[in-house]
Amino acid sequence: MRKISKACLPHYAYLLITIVGLMIVDPFNEAISARSSTVLAQRGSRQVYYPGPDKTWERREPGQVGLDSARLKDAVSFAIASETKSPRNLEIAHYQSFGREPFGEGIGPFKERGDATGIILRQGYIVAEWGDPHRVDMTFSVTKSFLSTTVAVAYDRKMIRNLNEPVRNEMAPVMALSPDAGKHRAERLGQSELIYPFETDHNRKITWDHLLRQTSDWEGTLWGKPEWADRPGNNPSEWMTRKRNEPGTVYEYNDVRVNVLALAALNVWRRPLPQILKEHVMDPIGASQTWRWYGYENSWVLIDGAAVQSVSGGGHWGGGMFINARDMARFGYLTLRRGKWEDRQILSEEWVRMATTPTTVQSTYGFMNWFLNTDRRFLPSAPASAFAHMGNGTNMIYVDPDNDLVIVARWIERNAIDGLVQRVLASFVANAPGKS
């Protein structure tokens, strides 16, 4: 029998715990979890690689990890050729799209984007890069995955004990810092200066799970943006009068409601969410110091006597996460490893399992912004167990546990992402060394 070195013991212990944990599954995830257990068992014979901090990341030639170099090169060429046709000036791009909605003016920072950029990781090693992977750019709704991660850290620390409890139970009155506060006090005599996001009959029923899955149908206005004005329906007469859907019964992608979750998470932490993300996630996985997470010019609140910006969950009106492709790849690799980084469980296995459990009324969506490939409907060329963190642009972090693969693609046409995945998977060489 081959001896196991002391250095490998933590990896084998984690493997055993993970396989046992995956045996306890819900009906949605049973098949995927069984497949994940098989893949983990197959990897038990080798030590998992984790890159060192910042730029210390090992590379492998494609052939060393079971990939055909010519086909992989073809995949990269396809990604570059499929660069989005939207303007590079992202503020102009905003006013050609979301800026045309009611109350669509930008209230957060924008940035001119770079070239089509990406990274491909196989078994954690870099096997391909294109564009400028160290350039910091907006990442739009990939920000939502970072936002839900701050909720994950709070949940794992039992600061939020039950995701099915109403958010109202954890929500204090919010004091917004307005630049013209006091100027019209007489006109608002008797009206509260405080924000109560969960005090309507409908909003009192909304849980953390509803917000995480975008099924809350939260009603109201936050930071000058009414929820009905985000991707409004075709009938303007119903924008402000339609009947509310019971929380949990209808999925609707809506950035105002995402920003409500950010404000609720800030209320729980009582500290800026970028600080939480840096301390508990990005620094432990060795991310650079160049990423920044912004809110809006009017999303400042008073927390324990200090002015704190409530960050946005995307770049719909500007702001959100500004980050480079290398740091995106690190985050994707963390989720590939089910929240584990070396000997540290940064996100609990329980959280990753919930995040990858399909939403009842939208089976290709887990927690924001984990897009699932249930029945291979989201990405037909990928395994059903694959998932992706997605944002406008298009920005994609593709995560494939079956193939021990992460793909970051930035500024690619949305209709080309499946083609890119298809070409990368076509580069796998059957029975080659390193093939899972």
N, C-alpha and C positions, 0 to 999 in steps of 0.2 A: 504493500500500500504506500502511495506517495505521501510523504510528510507535508503538512501544511505549515508554512512559516508563520511566525508570530505576527509579522506585518500584514498577512492576509486574513488573520482571524476575524477582525472587525467586518471585513467584506463577506465572509462566509456566514457569520452570525446574522448580519443584516439580510443576507439572501434567505436564510431559514425563516427568519421572522416575517419577511415580506411574503414568502410563499404561503405560510400559514395564514397570514392576514388576508391574502387574496382568496382563500378558500371560503371566507365569510363574505358573500356578495349579495347584492340585490338582483332581481330578475333582469334589469336593464343591462347590467355590467357583467353578467355571469360568463358569457362567451368570451368577451374581451379579456376579463380577468384570468380565465383559464389559459388563454393564449399567452398573456403576459407572464404567467407562472412558468409556462414551458420555455419561453424565451429567457427568463431569468435563470432557469435551471441550466440551460445550454451555455450561459455565460459564466456559470460557477467555476469553470475550469481556468478562467483567466481573471487577473486583477483589473478592476475598472480604472480607467485613466481619468484624472481630473486635471485640467490645466492650472498652472500657477497663476499668480495675480497679474492683472493688467495684460501686458503684451507677451508674457512668457507662456506661449502656447505652442505645443509641439505639432509638427506637420508630419504627414505620411504621404508617400506616393500612392496613388490610387490602387496599384497592384498589391501593395502591402496589406490592404484591408479589404481585398476581394472586389475591387472595382476595375472596370476597363477604362483606361485613361482617355482613349479616343472618344468613347461614348460620353464620358463625363465632360470632356471639353465641348462636345456638341450641346450638352445641356446648358453649359455656361453661355455659349454663343447664342443659344435660343433666348436666355434670360436677357442678355444685353440687347438683342434685336427686338425684344418685346417691351422695351421701355415705354412707360406711359406717355401719352401725347398731351397730357395736361400741362399748363404753363409751369415753368420752374419757379416763378415767383408765386409762392403759395398763398399770399394774400389776394393776388389777382385770381388765382384758381378758386379761392373761396367765394369771391363775388360772382364767379361764373357758375357756381353750384349752390352751396348752402346759403350763401349771402343773399340769394334771391327769395328766401323764405321770409315770412313776416318776422319782424324784429331780428333780422339776420345779420345785423352789423357786427363786425369783429370787435371783441372786447379783450382779447388776449394777444400775446405776441405771435407773429408769423416769422418764417425764415425761408429764404430761397434755398431750394433743395439742390443736391448734388447729382452726379451721374447715377445710372442704374448700378446697384451695388448688391453684393451678396456674399455668403459664406456657406460652405457645405462641410458638415462634421460627420465623420464616420467613426464610431466607437470613441467619440470625444476628440479625435484628432482632426485638424484642418486638412482637408484634401483638395479644396479649391476655394479661391477668393476672386472677386472681380470688383471693379470700381474702387472706391475709397472706404474701406471698412472702418477707418478711424474717424471719419467725418461725422460730426454730430448734426442730426437732422430731426425734424418733427417725425413722430411715428403715429400720430393720430390715435385711432382706437386700440392699438396695441397697449396704449396707456391703461385701458380698462383692466387688462390682466395684471398690471402692477397695482392698480387700485384694489382689486379683489384680493391681492396678495397681502396688502396691509390689513384687510379684514381677516385674512387667514391667520396672520401672526397674532392678532387680538383674540381670535377664537382658540388658537392653540394654547394661549396663555390664560384662557378662561375669563378674559375680560368681557367676552360675549359668550354666554354659556349655552345658549340654545338658538340656532338659526331660525327656528320656527316660532320664536316669540316676537311680538310686535316691536318694531324699532322704537316706537314711542316710549317704551319702558326704559330705554337707555338715553333718551333725548332731553337735554336741558334747553331752556330758552336761549336763543342765539342773538347776540348783540352785533349787528352789522355796522361796520365803520364806513359811513357815507361821507364823501367830501363836502356835501352841503348840509350835513346834519345841523339841525337847529334853525335853518334859514326860514323854514315854513312851519315852524312849530305851532303857530296860532291856527293855521289852516287844518292842522292834524290834531287839534286839541281833543284829548280823550282817546286817541288811537295809540295803540302800543307801538313802541319803537323796536320791539323784539320780534324775532322770527320764530314761528312755531310750525315746523314743516309737517307735523303728523297730528294735527288737532281737528281736522274735519272728520265727519262720520266715516267716510271712506278711508282716509289715510290712517286712521287709528288701527285698522285691521292689517296694515302692511307689515310683513315680517322681513328679516334680513334675507331669507331665502328668496322672497319675491323680488327684492331689489337686485340680488345677485343674478337672478335668472331673467330679469327684465320682464316680469309678469305682474308688476305691482299696479299698473295703471294709476300711479300717483297723480294727484291733481293739484295744480297750483303754479306759482311763478317763482323762479329763483334766479338771482343775479340778472334781473330784467328780461328773462326768457320764459314765456309761458310754455308749459309742456305741450300744449296743442300746436304751437308754432314750429316745433321740430318735426320735419317731414310731415306737414299737415295733409289731411285727407283731401279728396277731390271735391267735397261739398263744403264750401266755406260757411254755409248757414249752420252747420253742425259742429264747427270747430270748438265753440265754447258752450254748447248746449247738449251734447250727446250724453246718453246714459252711461254711467261708469260700469266697467267690467269688474266683476268680483276678483279681488287679488288672487293670482295663481291660475286664472282661467284663460287668459289671452296673452300671447307674447307680442311685445312691441319694442323695437329697438329705438331708444329715446335718450338723448344725451342730457336733457334736463334732469331726468330721473337718475341717471348715472351720477350727476353732480350732487343730487340729494344724498346718494350713498356716500360720496366723498365727505360731505358735510357731517353726516351721521358718524362716520368713522373718525373724523377729526374730533367730534364731541366725545367719543369714547377714549381716544388716546390723549386728548388735551395737549397735544404736541403736533407740529407740522408733519403731515404724512411723508414728505420727502425725507425728513430726518429718520422716521421709522423705517422706511424702505432701505435707506443707506445703512443704518445700524444693524438691522436684523436680516437683510437679504443681500444687498449689492456688495457691501464690503466683505461678508463671509464668502461670497462666490468669486471674489477677486476682480470685480468690475473696476473700470477706470474711474477717475474723479471728474470726468468731463460731462456726464449726463446731468440734466436739470429738469425739474418738474414744475410747471407753471400753472397758475390759475388765471383769474381775470383781474382787470383793473378795479372792479367793484366787488370782488369776492373776499374782501378782508373782514375778519371778525375779531372780537375781543375774547381772548381765552386767558383766564387767570391773570388779568391785568396786562397782557401782552397782545400786540397786533399780530395776527396769524392769517396767512392767505389760505383759503380753502381752495385746493387745487382742482383742476378739471379732470374729467375722465377721458378726454380726447381733445382733438383740435378742431372741433366743429365750429367754434367761434374764435379760434386761436388758442394758444396755450397747450397744455398737455405735456407729455414726456418728450424731451429733446435728447436724443441718445444715438450712439454709434452702433454699427452692425455687429461689432465684436461683443459689445455688452448685451445686445439682443440675443446673440448666440449663446452667451453664458446663461441667460435666463431660460432660454429654450432647453438648454442642456440640463438645467436644474429640474425642469418639469419632466424631461425625458427620464431622469433618474428618480422620479416620483418624490421630489422634494429633498433628496439627499445630496450632500456635497461632502465628499471624502467621508470622515467619520461623524459628520454632524447632520441630523435630520432638521433641516431649516423649515420646511413645511411638512406637516404631519402626513403620514400615509392616509389617515382618515380624510383630511382635507382634499388631497389629490383625488381620492376615490369619489368624493362628492362632486368635485369640480368637473370630473369626467363622466358623471352620471347624466344621461340625457334629461332635459326638461320635458315634463309630461306633454305640454302643448307645443313644444318645439324641439323635436328629438335630435336635431343637429346642433343644439346649444346646451352647454353645461353652465358653469358659473362664468360671469363675464371675465375675459373674452376668450373662453375656451370653445372654439368651434369644433364640433365632433363630426366624425365621418360615419355616423350611424347608417347602416345599410349601404354604405359607400355613396351616399347621395351628395355629400359636400365636395369630395374629391374622388371621382369614379376610378381614377388610376391608382389610388392609394389603398392600403389595407384598412379594414373597418376600424381597427384600433388606433389609427393615426388621428391626431388632432392638430389644431393650429391656432395661434394667437394672431388675430387679423386686424388691420387698420387700413383706412383710406390711403390711396397713394399709387399703387397698392403697397402696403407693408405687410410682410408675412413672416412668421416664425413657424415653420412646419416641423412637427415632432412625430417621429415614427418609431415606436417601441419595437415593433416586429423586426425592423431592419437596423436598429441602433443608429438612427440617422436624424440629423437636424439640418434644415435648410432655412437660411435667412435670405429673403429676396426683397429688395426695396426698389420702388418706383418701376414696378412691372404692371402691365395691363392686367386687370382682374381676370379677364377671360383666358389669360395665358398661364395662370398658376398651376392648373392641372397638367398642362402640357410640360411645364418645367418638372413637376414631380414625376410624371411619366418618363421623361428622358433620364432623370437621375436614377430611377429604379431600373431602367433598362440597362444601366451601366454595371449592375451587379452580375458577377460571374459565378455561375453555378459551381458549387463544390470547390470554390477557390479558398485559399487560406484567409481566415477572418470572416467568412460567410457565416451569419447566424443561422 
